[in-house]
């Protein structure tokens, strides 16, 4: 019997997708990653989306965790808190679009 090597979906990622995921894993924004790589922010986001699709995950955090060996969801809380300040619960938005509850 011949044994075939099982290929990981991560091995199918392009070099640019890996660099974008690495930047994300290192907690850089798409804008910062774009500046470092000399490409547009939209192109960074497209590469992150392609990587998520290929790895069959819903977030870039999960994709980066798969590729770089971290715990799935390990950096989600960092990004969530960073976007919302130090609060752990998002503020509510009324139908008028005005934020309620917050600082």
Secondary structure in CASP SS format (residue, H / E / C, confidence):
PFRMAT SS
TARGET T0000
AUTHOR 0000-0000-0000
METHOD secondary structure of the structure
MODEL  1
X C 1.00
X C 1.00
X C 1.00
X C 1.00
X C 1.00
X C 1.00
X C 1.00
X C 1.00
X H 1.00
X H 1.00
X H 1.00
X H 1.00
X C 1.00
X C 1.00
X H 1.00
X H 1.00
X H 1.00
X H 1.00
X H 1.00
X H 1.00
X H 1.00
X H 1.00
X H 1.00
X H 1.00
X H 1.00
X C 1.00
X C 1.00
X C 1.00
X C 1.00
X H 1.00
X H 1.00
X H 1.00
X H 1.00
X H 1.00
X H 1.00
X H 1.00
X H 1.00
X C 1.00
X C 1.00
X C 1.00
X H 1.00
X H 1.00
X H 1.00
X H 1.00
X H 1.00
X H 1.00
X H 1.00
X H 1.00
X H 1.00
X H 1.00
X H 1.00
X H 1.00
X H 1.00
X H 1.00
X H 1.00
X C 1.00
X C 1.00
X C 1.00
X C 1.00
X H 1.00
X H 1.00
X H 1.00
X H 1.00
X H 1.00
X H 1.00
X H 1.00
X H 1.00
X H 1.00
X C 1.00
X C 1.00
X C 1.00
X C 1.00
X C 1.00
X C 1.00
X C 1.00
X H 1.00
X H 1.00
X H 1.00
X H 1.00
X H 1.00
X H 1.00
X H 1.00
X H 1.00
X H 1.00
X C 1.00
X C 1.00
X C 1.00
X C 1.00
X C 1.00
X C 1.00
X C 1.00
X E 1.00
X E 1.00
X C 1.00
X C 1.00
X C 1.00
X C 1.00
X C 1.00
X E 1.00
X E 1.00
X C 1.00
X C 1.00
X C 1.00
END
